[in-house]
Amino acid sequence: LDLDVCQKASRYATRVCQEMTKRSSLIKDLKVDCVPYFERDEIMPNLGDKLGKGGFNSVYELDKIELDESNPCSDEQRRGRSAVAHSLQRKLAVKFLNESA
């Protein structure tokens, strides 16, 4: 996938999340930095089967996340990233914006 496309999708998702957070009675009290984020190199080598494709996105199973410990992030982000990456009980999926979108 094209890096520019992925970055555009990430920026869009961040804006949508921020906007939804402002209006949601369920998540309005969450901290801004509570959703862990991952670099492309931490997930791309571990994509599994394609789970589906829509008009704008493709969804893949994520077999594992290999954390880059040199990634500069807050302690809260580091804890969240570690918790998700080491959560073996849950199935994970990742969604990518299609190149045609």
DSSP file (Angstrom, degrees, kcal/mol; ACC not computed):
  #  RESIDUE AA STRUCTURE BP1 BP2  ACC     N-H-->O    O-->H-N    N-H-->O    O-->H-N    TCO  KAPPA ALPHA  PHI   PSI    X-CA   Y-CA   Z-CA
    1    1 A L              0   0    0      0, 0.0     2,-0.2     0, 0.0    97,-0.1   0.000 360.0 360.0 360.0 147.4    0.0    0.0    0.0
    2    2 A D     >  -     0   0    0      1,-0.1     4,-2.1     2,-0.0     5,-0.2  -0.495 360.0-138.9 -71.7 131.7    1.1    3.5   -0.7
    3    3 A L  H  > S+     0   0    0     -2,-0.2     4,-2.6     1,-0.2     5,-0.2   0.883 102.6  53.7 -59.7 -41.7    2.5    5.3    2.3
    4    4 A D  H  > S+     0   0    0      1,-0.2     4,-2.3     2,-0.2    -1,-0.2   0.894 108.6  49.7 -61.6 -40.1    0.8    8.6    1.4
    5    5 A V  H  > S+     0   0    0      2,-0.2     4,-2.4     1,-0.2    -1,-0.2   0.916 111.5  48.7 -64.6 -43.5   -2.6    6.8    1.2
    6    6 A C  H  X S+     0   0    0     -4,-2.1     4,-2.3     1,-0.2    -2,-0.2   0.907 111.7  48.6 -63.7 -42.1   -2.0    5.2    4.6
    7    7 A Q  H  X S+     0   0    0     -4,-2.6     4,-2.5     2,-0.2    -1,-0.2   0.892 110.5  51.4 -65.9 -38.9   -1.1    8.5    6.2
    8    8 A K  H  X S+     0   0    0     -4,-2.3     4,-2.3     2,-0.2    -2,-0.2   0.920 110.9  48.3 -62.6 -43.8   -4.1   10.2    4.6
    9    9 A A  H  X S+     0   0    0     -4,-2.4     4,-2.7     1,-0.2    -2,-0.2   0.891 110.8  51.4 -63.7 -39.3   -6.4    7.5    6.0
   10   10 A S  H  X S+     0   0    0     -4,-2.3     4,-2.3     2,-0.2    -2,-0.2   0.920 110.2  47.9 -64.1 -44.9   -4.7    7.8    9.4
   11   11 A R  H  X S+     0   0    0     -4,-2.5     4,-2.2     2,-0.2    -2,-0.2   0.907 113.1  48.8 -62.9 -41.3   -5.3   11.6    9.5
   12   12 A Y  H  X S+     0   0    0     -4,-2.3     4,-2.6     2,-0.2    -2,-0.2   0.933 111.1  49.3 -63.8 -46.1   -8.9   11.1    8.5
   13   13 A A  H  X S+     0   0    0     -4,-2.7     4,-2.6     1,-0.2    -1,-0.2   0.880 110.3  51.8 -61.9 -38.0   -9.5    8.5   11.1
   14   14 A T  H  X S+     0   0    0     -4,-2.3     4,-2.5     2,-0.2    -1,-0.2   0.924 110.5  47.7 -63.9 -45.0   -7.9   10.7   13.8
   15   15 A R  H  X S+     0   0    0     -4,-2.2     4,-2.4     2,-0.2    -2,-0.2   0.921 113.1  48.0 -62.7 -43.5  -10.2   13.6   12.8
   16   16 A V  H  X S+     0   0    0     -4,-2.6     4,-2.8     2,-0.2     5,-0.2   0.921 111.8  50.2 -63.4 -43.7  -13.3   11.4   12.9
   17   17 A C  H  X S+     0   0    0     -4,-2.6     4,-2.3     1,-0.2    -2,-0.2   0.917 111.2  48.5 -60.9 -43.9  -12.3    9.9   16.2
   18   18 A Q  H  X S+     0   0    0     -4,-2.5     4,-1.6     2,-0.2    -1,-0.2   0.913 113.6  46.9 -63.1 -42.6  -11.8   13.4   17.7
   19   19 A E  H  X S+     0   0    0     -4,-2.4     4,-1.1     1,-0.2    -2,-0.2   0.913 113.7  47.0 -66.7 -43.2  -15.1   14.6   16.4
   20   20 A M  H  X S+     0   0    0     -4,-2.8     4,-1.3     1,-0.2     3,-0.3   0.864 108.3  56.7 -66.9 -35.4  -17.0   11.6   17.6
   21   21 A T  H  < S+     0   0    0     -4,-2.3     3,-0.3    -5,-0.2    -1,-0.2   0.887 102.4  55.5 -62.9 -39.0  -15.4   11.8   21.0
   22   22 A K  H  < S+     0   0    0     -4,-1.6    -1,-0.2     1,-0.2    -2,-0.2   0.848 116.5  36.4 -61.5 -34.0  -16.6   15.4   21.4
   23   23 A R  H  < S+     0   0    0     -4,-1.1     2,-0.4    -3,-0.3    -1,-0.2   0.556  96.0  97.5 -98.2  -9.8  -20.2   14.3   20.8
   24   24 A S     X  -     0   0    0     -4,-1.3     4,-1.0    -3,-0.3    -4,-0.0  -0.682  51.8-162.9 -91.0 128.2  -20.2   10.9   22.6
   25   25 A S  T  4 S+     0   0    0     -2,-0.4     4,-0.2     1,-0.2    -1,-0.1   0.674  92.7  56.2 -76.1 -16.2  -21.5   10.5   26.1
   26   26 A L  T  4 S+     0   0    0      1,-0.1    -1,-0.2     2,-0.1     3,-0.1   0.857 122.1  19.1 -82.4 -37.0  -19.7    7.1   26.3
   27   27 A I  T >4 S+     0   0    0     -7,-0.2     3,-1.6     1,-0.1    -2,-0.2   0.340  88.3 103.9-119.5   7.7  -16.1    8.3   25.5
   28   28 A K  T 3< S+     0   0    0     -4,-1.0    -1,-0.1     1,-0.3    -3,-0.1   0.764  83.9  52.2 -64.7 -22.8  -16.1   12.0   26.1
   29   29 A D  T 3  S+     0   0    0     -4,-0.2    -1,-0.3    -3,-0.1    -2,-0.1   0.439  84.6 111.4 -93.2   0.5  -14.1   11.5   29.3
   30   30 A L  S <  S-     0   0    0     -3,-1.6     2,-0.1     1,-0.1    -3,-0.0  -0.386  77.4-101.8 -70.9 152.5  -11.4    9.4   27.8
   31   31 A K    >   -     0   0    0      1,-0.1     3,-1.4    -2,-0.1     4,-0.2  -0.421  26.4-119.8 -72.1 151.6   -7.9   10.8   27.6
   32   32 A V  T 3  S+     0   0    0      1,-0.3     3,-0.5     2,-0.1    -1,-0.1   0.849 111.4  48.1 -59.7 -37.7   -6.8   12.1   24.2
   33   33 A D  T 3  S+     0   0    0      1,-0.2    -1,-0.3     3,-0.0    -2,-0.1   0.024  79.8 107.4 -95.5  27.1   -3.9    9.7   24.0
   34   34 A C    <   +     0   0    0     -3,-1.4    -1,-0.2     2,-0.1    -2,-0.1   0.699  57.1  78.7 -85.5 -18.8   -5.8    6.5   24.9
   35   35 A V  S    S-     0   0    0     -3,-0.5    46,-0.1    -4,-0.2    -1,-0.0  -0.806  81.6-131.8 -93.2 115.6   -6.0    4.8   21.5
   36   36 A P        -     0   0    0      0, 0.0     2,-0.3     0, 0.0    -2,-0.1  -0.357  21.1-156.9 -66.6 143.4   -2.7    3.0   20.8
   37   37 A Y        -     0   0    0     40,-0.1     2,-0.3    -2,-0.0    44,-0.1  -0.888   3.0-156.1-120.8 154.8   -1.2    3.6   17.4
   38   38 A F        -     0   0    0     -2,-0.3     2,-0.2    29,-0.0    29,-0.0  -0.951  18.0-116.6-132.1 147.4    1.2    1.5   15.4
   39   39 A E    >>  -     0   0    0     -2,-0.3     3,-1.5     1,-0.1     4,-0.7  -0.479  31.1-113.4 -78.8 153.6    3.7    2.2   12.7
   40   40 A R  H >> S+     0   0    0      1,-0.3     4,-2.8     2,-0.2     3,-1.1   0.872 115.8  56.6 -53.5 -42.9    3.3    0.6    9.3
   41   41 A D  H 34 S+     0   0    0      1,-0.3    -1,-0.3     2,-0.2    25,-0.1   0.678 100.3  60.2 -67.6 -16.9    6.4   -1.5    9.7
   42   42 A E  H <4 S+     0   0    0     -3,-1.5    24,-2.0     2,-0.1    -1,-0.3   0.712 120.3  21.8 -82.4 -20.8    5.1   -3.0   13.0
   43   43 A I  H X< S+     0   0    0     -3,-1.1     3,-1.8    -4,-0.7    -2,-0.2   0.727 103.8  76.0-116.9 -31.9    2.0   -4.5   11.3
   44   44 A M  G >< S+     0   0    0     -4,-2.8     3,-1.2     1,-0.3    -3,-0.1   0.858  93.4  53.7 -56.9 -41.0    2.7   -5.0    7.5
   45   45 A P  G 3  S+     0   0    0      0, 0.0    -1,-0.3     0, 0.0    -2,-0.1   0.665 110.7  50.2 -67.6 -11.5    4.9   -8.1    7.8
   46   46 A N  G <  S+     0   0    0     -3,-1.8    17,-2.5    18,-0.2    18,-0.5   0.110  72.8 136.2-117.1  20.9    2.2   -9.8    9.9
   47   47 A L  E <   -A   62   0A   0     -3,-1.2    15,-0.2    15,-0.2     3,-0.1  -0.489  32.4-169.1 -69.8 137.9   -0.9   -9.4    7.8
   48   48 A G  E     -     0   0A   0     13,-4.0    -1,-0.1     1,-0.3    14,-0.1   0.126  43.3 -19.0-100.6-141.9   -3.0  -12.5    7.6
   49   49 A D  E     -     0   0A   0     11,-0.1    12,-2.9     1,-0.1     2,-0.5  -0.279  68.1-107.0 -67.7 149.4   -5.9  -13.4    5.4
   50   50 A K  E     -A   60   0A   0     10,-0.2    10,-0.3     1,-0.2    -1,-0.1  -0.688  32.6-171.5 -75.4 122.5   -8.0  -10.8    3.7
   51   51 A L  E     -     0   0A   0      8,-2.9     2,-0.3    -2,-0.5     9,-0.2   0.742  57.1 -32.8 -90.0 -26.5  -11.3  -10.7    5.6
   52   52 A G  E     -A   59   0A   0      7,-1.5     7,-2.9     2,-0.0     2,-0.4  -0.974  45.8-135.6 178.6 167.8  -13.2   -8.4    3.3
   53   53 A K  E     +A   58   0A   0     -2,-0.3     5,-0.2     5,-0.2     2,-0.2  -0.996  19.6 179.0-144.2 135.8  -13.3   -5.5    0.9
   54   54 A G        -     0   0    0      3,-3.6    -2,-0.0    -2,-0.4    44,-0.0  -0.483  51.2 -77.2-119.9-166.7  -15.6   -2.6    0.6
   55   55 A G  S    S+     0   0    0     -2,-0.2     3,-0.1     1,-0.2    45,-0.0   0.791 127.8  12.3 -65.6 -28.4  -15.9    0.4   -1.6
   56   56 A F  S    S+     0   0    0      1,-0.1    42,-3.6    41,-0.0     2,-0.3   0.571 123.5  46.4-123.2 -17.6  -13.2    2.3    0.3
   57   57 A N  E     - B   0  97A   0     40,-0.3    -3,-3.6    42,-0.0     2,-0.4  -0.897  51.1-152.5-134.6 156.4  -11.4   -0.2    2.5
   58   58 A S  E     -AB  53  96A   0     38,-2.3    38,-2.8    -2,-0.3     2,-0.4  -0.980  19.8-150.6-122.2 141.6   -9.9   -3.7    2.7
   59   59 A V  E     -AB  52  95A   0     -7,-2.9    -8,-2.9    -2,-0.4    -7,-1.5  -0.949  13.9-175.9-119.4 131.0   -9.7   -5.5    6.0
   60   60 A Y  E     -AB  50  94A   0     34,-2.6    34,-2.6    -2,-0.4   -10,-0.2  -0.920  29.7-112.7-123.8 148.1   -7.0   -8.1    6.9
   61   61 A E  E     - B   0  93A   0    -12,-2.9   -13,-4.0    -2,-0.3     2,-0.6  -0.551  29.7-139.3 -71.3 145.0   -6.5  -10.3    9.9
   62   62 A L  E     -AB  47  92A   0     30,-2.6    30,-0.6   -15,-0.2   -15,-0.2  -0.934  14.0-168.7-112.4 112.3   -3.5   -9.3   11.9
   63   63 A D        -     0   0    0    -17,-2.5     2,-0.3    -2,-0.6    -1,-0.2   0.880  66.5 -29.7 -69.8 -39.2   -1.5  -12.3   13.1
   64   64 A K        -     0   0    0    -18,-0.5     2,-0.5   -21,-0.2    -1,-0.2  -0.976  53.0-120.9-167.2 168.1    0.7  -10.3   15.4
   65   65 A I        -     0   0    0     20,-0.5     2,-0.9    -2,-0.3   -22,-0.2  -0.988  15.6-155.3-121.5 124.0    2.3   -6.9   16.0
   66   66 A E        -     0   0    0    -24,-2.0     2,-0.1    -2,-0.5   -20,-0.0  -0.857  23.1-140.5-100.4 103.2    6.1   -6.6   16.3
   67   67 A L        -     0   0    0     -2,-0.9     2,-0.9     1,-0.1     3,-0.0  -0.354   3.7-141.7 -68.8 137.3    6.7   -3.5   18.4
   68   68 A D    >   -     0   0    0      1,-0.1     3,-2.1    -2,-0.1    -1,-0.1  -0.874  13.1-163.0 -94.7 103.2    9.5   -1.1   17.5
   69   69 A E  T 3  S+     0   0    0     -2,-0.9    -1,-0.1     1,-0.3    -2,-0.0   0.651  84.0  66.5 -66.4 -14.6   10.7   -0.2   21.0
   70   70 A S  T 3  S+     0   0    0      2,-0.1    -1,-0.3    -3,-0.0    -3,-0.0   0.511  71.4 119.7 -83.9  -2.5   12.6    2.8   19.6
   71   71 A N    <   -     0   0    0     -3,-2.1     2,-0.6     1,-0.1     7,-0.0  -0.470  69.0-127.7 -63.6 119.8    9.2    4.4   18.6
   72   72 A P        +     0   0    0      0, 0.0     2,-0.3     0, 0.0    -1,-0.1  -0.601  53.2 133.7 -75.2 116.3    9.0    7.8   20.5
   73   73 A C        -     0   0    0     -2,-0.6     0, 0.0     3,-0.0     0, 0.0  -0.965  56.4 -82.0-154.2 168.6    5.7    7.9   22.3
   74   74 A S     >  -     0   0    0     -2,-0.3     4,-2.7     1,-0.1     5,-0.2  -0.214  42.4-109.6 -69.9 164.2    4.3    8.7   25.7
   75   75 A D  H  > S+     0   0    0      2,-0.2     4,-2.4     1,-0.2     5,-0.2   0.886 121.5  53.0 -61.3 -38.7    4.3    6.2   28.6
   76   76 A E  H  > S+     0   0    0      2,-0.2     4,-2.4     1,-0.2    -1,-0.2   0.921 110.1  47.1 -64.2 -43.1    0.6    5.8   28.2
   77   77 A Q  H  > S+     0   0    0      2,-0.2     4,-3.1     1,-0.2     5,-0.3   0.921 110.6  53.0 -62.0 -43.3    0.9    5.1   24.5
   78   78 A R  H  X S+     0   0    0     -4,-2.7     4,-2.2     1,-0.2    -2,-0.2   0.909 110.7  46.7 -59.7 -43.5    3.7    2.6   25.3
   79   79 A R  H  X S+     0   0    0     -4,-2.4     4,-2.4     2,-0.2    -1,-0.2   0.919 114.6  46.9 -65.1 -43.4    1.5    0.7   27.8
   80   80 A G  H  X S+     0   0    0     -4,-2.4     4,-2.3     2,-0.2     5,-0.2   0.914 112.1  49.7 -65.0 -43.3   -1.4    0.7   25.4
   81   81 A R  H  X S+     0   0    0     -4,-3.1     4,-2.6     1,-0.2    -1,-0.2   0.912 112.5  48.0 -61.6 -43.1    0.7   -0.5   22.5
   82   82 A S  H  X S+     0   0    0     -4,-2.2     4,-2.1    -5,-0.3    -2,-0.2   0.913 109.8  52.3 -64.8 -43.3    2.2   -3.3   24.6
   83   83 A A  H  < S+     0   0    0     -4,-2.4    -2,-0.2     1,-0.2    -1,-0.2   0.917 114.5  42.0 -60.6 -44.0   -1.2   -4.4   25.9
   84   84 A V  H >< S+     0   0    0     -4,-2.3     3,-1.3     1,-0.2    -2,-0.2   0.930 114.4  50.7 -68.6 -45.1   -2.6   -4.7   22.3
   85   85 A A  H 3< S+     0   0    0     -4,-2.6   -20,-0.5     1,-0.3    -2,-0.2   0.820 115.7  42.1 -64.1 -31.0    0.5   -6.3   20.9
   86   86 A H  T 3< S+     0   0    0     -4,-2.1     2,-1.4    -5,-0.2    -1,-0.3   0.264  81.4 114.0-101.8  12.4    0.6   -8.9   23.6
   87   87 A S    X   +     0   0    0     -3,-1.3     3,-0.5     1,-0.2    -1,-0.1  -0.667  32.9 166.6 -84.5  90.2   -3.1   -9.6   23.7
   88   88 A L  T 3   +     0   0    0     -2,-1.4    -1,-0.2     1,-0.2    -4,-0.0   0.646  65.7  67.0 -81.7 -14.9   -3.1  -13.2   22.5
   89   89 A Q  T 3  S+     0   0    0     -3,-0.1     2,-0.3     2,-0.1    -1,-0.2   0.727  94.1  68.5 -78.2 -20.7   -6.7  -13.9   23.5
   90   90 A R  S <  S-     0   0    0     -3,-0.5     2,-0.4    -6,-0.1    -3,-0.0  -0.745  77.0-130.2-104.4 146.1   -8.2  -11.5   20.9
   91   91 A K        -     0   0    0     -2,-0.3     2,-0.3   -30,-0.0   -28,-0.1  -0.746  29.0-153.7 -84.4 139.7   -8.3  -11.7   17.2
   92   92 A L  E     -B   62   0A   0    -30,-0.6   -30,-2.6    -2,-0.4     2,-0.3  -0.873  12.5-173.2-116.3 150.2   -7.1   -8.4   15.6
   93   93 A A  E     -B   61   0A   0     -2,-0.3     2,-0.4   -32,-0.3   -32,-0.2  -0.967   8.4-153.7-137.1 154.8   -7.9   -6.9   12.3
   94   94 A V  E     -B   60   0A   0    -34,-2.6   -34,-2.6    -2,-0.3     2,-0.4  -0.988   7.1-148.3-131.9 141.3   -6.6   -3.9   10.4
   95   95 A K  E     -B   59   0A   0     -2,-0.4     2,-0.4   -36,-0.2   -36,-0.2  -0.918  11.9-168.4-113.4 132.8   -8.4   -1.8    7.8
   96   96 A F  E     -B   58   0A   0    -38,-2.8   -38,-2.3    -2,-0.4     2,-0.3  -0.946  27.3-115.1-119.4 140.7   -6.6    0.0    5.0
   97   97 A L  E     -B   57   0A   0     -2,-0.4   -40,-0.3   -40,-0.2   -88,-0.1  -0.573  40.7-113.5 -68.0 130.1   -7.9    2.6    2.6
   98   98 A N    >   -     0   0    0    -42,-3.6     3,-1.4    -2,-0.3    -1,-0.1  -0.322  17.8-121.6 -64.7 149.6   -8.1    1.2   -0.9
   99   99 A E  T 3  S+     0   0    0      1,-0.3    -1,-0.1     2,-0.2    -2,-0.1   0.797 112.3  57.3 -62.7 -28.2   -5.7    2.8   -3.4
  100  100 A S  T 3         0   0    0      1,-0.2    -1,-0.3   -45,-0.0    -2,-0.1   0.609 360.0 360.0 -79.4 -11.2   -8.7    3.7   -5.6
  101  101 A A    <         0   0    0     -3,-1.4    -1,-0.2   -45,-0.2    -2,-0.2   0.476 360.0 360.0 -78.1 360.0  -10.4    5.6   -2.8
